Each structure stands twice: as C-alpha cells, then as structure tokens.
Amino acid sequence: MKKQLQRSKTLEKGDKVALIAPAGPLLQPERLNFAIKFLKSLSLIPICGKSCIARHGYLAGEDNVRAGDINWAFADTDIKGIFCIRGGYGSARILNKIDFGVIKKNPKFFCGYSDITALHIAVNQKADLMTFHTPMPCETGFSEADAYTLHFLHKFMFNPAMDTELYNPQGSKWEFMVNGYAEGPICGGNLTVISSLMGTPYEIDTRDKILFLEDIGEEPYKIDRMLNQLQMAGKFDVCAGVVFGNFADCEPKNPTASLTIPEIIKGLRLQVPVLYNFACGHCMPTASLPLGCIAALDSCTNTFKILQK
C-alpha cells in the first residue's frame, strides 16, 4: 500500500476554525456573514483573519497579510481547522512566505479550491499534510449547495473514516476514457494554477499518484496548451491515473474551429486509467476530495474510491 500523507484530526462541535483569504478579496462582504452563519450552523466557532476584510487591488491584502493569516491559523493551537473563503488569484505569490515547518508540527483541516490549488500542492509536498479540495462557503453558488455537495463536505470535515466510494450526482455520468486499475494518493486541482507552478520549487509531483484536474473559463485551445505542457514535462508518464473533473464555461467561441475537451484528452493518448467528467470543480453540485489520501480507479467496476480509513 502506498503511503498517504499525514492527516489532521477531524473537526468536532465547538471547535474554533479560521476563515482566511489567501488569494483574491471578498467582493461581496455579505458573503462573509453567510459563511460565518453556515459554520455556526455546524456548531463550529469561526474566527476571521485579517485578510477576510482586506483589499489590495485584486488581492485580499498585501502578501504579508495573507501569508500572515496562514501562518497564524496553523500556529494558533486554539484553531482546529482552516477555511479559505475564495479563490481568484494570489496564492502562489505567498508560497515563499509560508512556514511549512509550523504546518508540519500543527496539522489541521485545511480546505478550499481553485487558486487555493497552489497552497494544496505546497502544503502536501512541503509539509506532508493532507488537505481538502472543497467548495468555499463565501462563494455565491454555495448558498445553493445541495445534499450531494454537503454530503462529501461533511464527511471529510467530521467523519474519522475516510474510506468511501465517490460518485456523480443523479443525472450526471462519468466515463473511463482509458481502462485499467490505478491506485495512489490523489494530487492536483486547478489546471491553470498547476501549469503556472511548473519550473518552480512548488511544481507538482505526480509520481505514482492519481492526478485530478479541473478548470473554468478557459477555451479548449488553452486547455490543450496546458495539458500539452504537463505531457511534455512527463507528468502523465509517471502518474498512476488521471481524473478530469468539471471544466465549467470552457466552450469555444467558434465551435466549428475548435477541438472539444474530450477530443483533446483522447489526443494525449495517455497510457494510464483516465476518468472523465467527475463532478468536482467550479460546479454545483460538486464533490470534495482529500488530497494526499490513497484512492483507486477501476474501470472494470466503474468506480473511484477513497481507500484509506
């Protein structure tokens, strides 16, 4: 069995949790109130970091403010979990300001997605800590979160047992584009962010892992370019399998002069199991994923399972 990353304790009623904005600013302040009420409804005690109400252009405060919130939230022993409130842009700017030694010594539930992918990769690889790809409560669409979305979010927040079978919501089907069996820790997240980290100390390591990819608002030729970059860098050659999540608003402006995303993926001629159209990413309903946890893909049984308890 391949080794999974260290996992923090699950959250419990009465736990204090930090709300932070490591990337873009909160454009609708009322959404912060919604997030606070949501976490209180789960019997958690939310504590807002300075970045939640800060703004520096397209960032939620200057780099030192946003990085400071991350270091504070992990170092403060009263804080048991950390919720990123939105994505946007800016997480990669603060990676060199984060104290990964403190994170490793103080493992905590850490969640978010989109631009937060940069933090997931860095924390997974530099602090050996499992993190969680989840929707964020300050998103406008989160107020419409359905039973499917909340089921997986609650499971990874509160349930000590990780093992579970993932599935798509009713009316949405996935398909195995390449058949086979794959097993390994899950890694990945937003394709654009992963591509932007190539050639840096935070470049994603896909060796023997199941690589998860999703994106939003990118035309197919841009998806093609980023996937080609990963392929030329050998990221698909060494991974155990690939899961393609939701690619929201990624339709071409001129459909008659474009490849489709399935055509682009098939054109990669990947030699590992490939699952396409898993309901996770910039979509609603959306699943949550434990990044760094052992999972298995099996085309024979048409399953995607989290294996570790």
Secondary structure in CASP SS format (residue, H / E / C, confidence):
PFRMAT SS
TARGET T0000
AUTHOR 0000-0000-0000
METHOD secondary structure of the structure
MODEL  1
M C 1.00
K C 1.00
K C 1.00
Q C 1.00
L C 1.00
Q E 1.00
R C 1.00
S C 1.00
K C 1.00
T C 1.00
L C 1.00
E C 1.00
K C 1.00
G C 1.00
D C 1.00
K E 1.00
V E 1.00
A E 1.00
L E 1.00
I E 1.00
A C 1.00
P C 1.00
A C 1.00
G C 1.00
P C 1.00
L C 1.00
L C 1.00
Q C 1.00
P C 1.00
E H 1.00
R H 1.00
L H 1.00
N H 1.00
F H 1.00
A H 1.00
I H 1.00
K H 1.00
F H 1.00
L H 1.00
K H 1.00
S H 1.00
L C 1.00
S C 1.00
L C 1.00
I E 1.00
P E 1.00
I E 1.00
C E 1.00
G C 1.00
K H 1.00
S H 1.00
C H 1.00
I H 1.00
A C 1.00
R C 1.00
H E 1.00
G C 1.00
Y C 1.00
L E 1.00
A C 1.00
G C 1.00
E C 1.00
D H 1.00
N H 1.00
V H 1.00
R H 1.00
A H 1.00
G H 1.00
D H 1.00
I H 1.00
N H 1.00
W H 1.00
A H 1.00
F H 1.00
A H 1.00
D C 1.00
T C 1.00
D C 1.00
I E 1.00
K E 1.00
G E 1.00
I E 1.00
F E 1.00
C E 1.00
I C 1.00
R C 1.00
G C 1.00
G C 1.00
Y C 1.00
G C 1.00
S H 1.00
A H 1.00
R H 1.00
I H 1.00
L H 1.00
N H 1.00
K H 1.00
I C 1.00
D C 1.00
F H 1.00
G H 1.00
V H 1.00
I H 1.00
K H 1.00
K H 1.00
N C 1.00
P C 1.00
K C 1.00
F E 1.00
F E 1.00
C E 1.00
G E 1.00
Y C 1.00
S H 1.00
D H 1.00
I H 1.00
T H 1.00
A H 1.00
L H 1.00
H H 1.00
I H 1.00
A H 1.00
V H 1.00
N H 1.00
Q H 1.00
K H 1.00
A C 1.00
D C 1.00
L E 1.00
M C 1.00
T E 1.00
F E 1.00
H E 1.00
T C 1.00
P C 1.00
M C 1.00
P C 1.00
C C 1.00
E C 1.00
T H 1.00
G H 1.00
F H 1.00
S H 1.00
E H 1.00
A C 1.00
D C 1.00
A H 1.00
Y H 1.00
T H 1.00
L H 1.00
H H 1.00
F H 1.00
L H 1.00
H H 1.00
K H 1.00
F H 1.00
M H 1.00
F H 1.00
N C 1.00
P C 1.00
A C 1.00
M C 1.00
D C 1.00
T E 1.00
E E 1.00
L E 1.00
Y C 1.00
N C 1.00
P C 1.00
Q C 1.00
G C 1.00
S C 1.00
K C 1.00
W C 1.00
E E 1.00
F E 1.00
M E 1.00
V E 1.00
N C 1.00
G C 1.00
Y E 1.00
A E 1.00
E E 1.00
G E 1.00
P E 1.00
I E 1.00
C E 1.00
G E 1.00
G E 1.00
N E 1.00
L H 1.00
T H 1.00
V H 1.00
I H 1.00
S H 1.00
S H 1.00
L C 1.00
M C 1.00
G C 1.00
T C 1.00
P C 1.00
Y C 1.00
E C 1.00
I C 1.00
D C 1.00
T C 1.00
R C 1.00
D C 1.00
K C 1.00
I E 1.00
L E 1.00
F E 1.00
L E 1.00
E E 1.00
D E 1.00
I E 1.00
G C 1.00
E C 1.00
E C 1.00
P H 1.00
Y H 1.00
K H 1.00
I H 1.00
D H 1.00
R H 1.00
M H 1.00
L H 1.00
N H 1.00
Q H 1.00
L H 1.00
Q H 1.00
M H 1.00
A C 1.00
G C 1.00
K H 1.00
F H 1.00
D H 1.00
V H 1.00
C C 1.00
A C 1.00
G E 1.00
V E 1.00
V E 1.00
F E 1.00
G E 1.00
N E 1.00
F E 1.00
A E 1.00
D C 1.00
C C 1.00
E C 1.00
P C 1.00
K C 1.00
N C 1.00
P H 1.00
T H 1.00
A H 1.00
S C 1.00
L C 1.00
T C 1.00
I H 1.00
P H 1.00
E H 1.00
I H 1.00
I H 1.00
K H 1.00
G H 1.00
L C 1.00
R C 1.00
L C 1.00
Q C 1.00
V C 1.00
P C 1.00
V E 1.00
L E 1.00
Y E 1.00
N C 1.00
F C 1.00
A C 1.00
C C 1.00
G C 1.00
H C 1.00
C C 1.00
M C 1.00
P C 1.00
T C 1.00
A C 1.00
S C 1.00
L E 1.00
P E 1.00
L E 1.00
G C 1.00
C C 1.00
I E 1.00
A E 1.00
A E 1.00
L E 1.00
D E 1.00
S C 1.00
C C 1.00
T C 1.00
N C 1.00
T E 1.00
F E 1.00
K E 1.00
I E 1.00
L C 1.00
Q C 1.00
K C 1.00
END
